[in-house]
Amino acid sequence: MKLTFKYPVYPTSTQEETLLAWLDHLCELQNSARHDRKVALEVEDRFVTLSEQQDKLTVAREKYEDFREVPQDFQNHALRRNDKAFTAFRKRCKEGAKKKGYPRYKKRVRSLTWSLRKYPKVVRRKTKDAEKQTIRVRENPIVETTFRHNRLKVPKLGEVKIRMHRPLEGDPKEVTLVKKASGWYAHITCELPDTRKVEPTDAIAVDVGTRHYLTTSEGEKEDNPRWYRTCEGLLHKHNQTLARRKKGSKRWYKAVHAVAYHHERTANKRKDFIGKLVYKLFHHQENNVLVAENLKVSNMVQNKHLSKSISDASWAKFFEWCVSIAERDGLHFHQVDPKNTSQTCSACGKKSPRKLSLAIRTFDCSFCGTVLDRDHNAALNILLRAACAHRGERWVTNLTEARNTNEARDAGLENAEQLSLLTLLTSPSL
């Protein structure tokens, strides 16, 4: 399992000038590698491999001084990034995707990455003979100090101030320096042993929405903060200021920075809310299983009436955090088919004879008379859909099986409504 730790970095003015020059060089290198692949494909009808471009880089470093000034590891990672983009492009072409997504020309590069290499280290074991053993240890990029700031060792640049607000865990593999509107940040990727999954006992399902951010299967609702819409007026003011100023002037660059900083603050608020919400669902409410719908968010944002609200809610980021926190803490997160979860009664399992529009917020079953909030009903359906056929890590079921009366009777339940995930897992018949 990999875990990335993010720390603020404070380079000096001289170090920042060097880093910005390196970013410009990496941008030119990546665009040159893209152009090389494009010409080879159009003229020679062949694909250029990563090893071929790395060989050309070695020759360029021997010939040109400006190439030697930049650490070679930074350049290799830029070539790998370009190769990854072309590999994904060829994969989309083979799959026959509508949008092939040819790798674009880069106007700027905002990050540089280097790998942390391993070196042999002699370790003396505490035995009677005091035997020596040689092991390979990855170099530590952090130099600890007694002051507030530690030091980050950057190749060919020296030590840069870094604020270690939390200790590193695991074996650090690579470091990425990122330039944002609020400053520089170091992303240190560490490799940790996989956490063993806990036994699933307490489960909860969530139904995401735009009016309320989510509704749980227990009927609790989480308000939608609407980060982008709340700050949209201030963003409009920044854009007006940017439009009045002459492009390329110092005041124009200040306005560009203000717009970028505004977007970064909005994104940080969104990520902070989502992270705390996922942690609350798992740990504060003591649930070790979280179930949600497997939504195609990229298709849903094509709706011109809901695209802004869906993008503002960032459901894809919410699902991503659920996966990462479940993997980190050994918990369970599963997604089920979203088909008809809001159109079916959670009590009797009958589908509504007419399609319910989004304006209808209450589900009124015409068969059994159940009246529930629409989102609460959908969350119950999600939980029941996931609960039926839980076998290890396989979650395959449908609504009819989830409320099978014979299965409920064999489990010793009074009716099919009590066939929840917890009951199924603890039932001796299953």
Secondary structure, 3 states (H helix, E strand, C coil): CEEEEEEEEECCHHHHHHHHHHHHHHHHHHHHHHHHHHHHHHHHCCCCCHHHHHHHHHHHHHHCHHHHCCCHHHHHHHHHHHHHHHHHHHHHHHHCCCCCCCCCCCCCCCEEEEECCEEEEEEECCCCCCCEEEEEEECCCEECCCCCCEEEEECCCEEEEECCCCCCCCEEEEEEEEEECCEEEEEEEEECCCCCCCCCCCEEEEEECCCEEEEECCCCEEECCCHHHHCHHHHHHHHHHHHHCCCCCHHHHHHHHHHHHHHHHHHHHHHHHHHHHHHHHHHHCCCCEEEEECCCHHHHCCCCCCHHHHHHHCHHHHHHHHHHHHHHHCCEEEEECCCCCCCECCCCCCECCCCCCCCCCEEECCCCCCEEEHHHHHHHHHHHHHHCCEECCEECCCHHHHCCHHHHHHCCCCCHHHCCHHHHHHCCCC
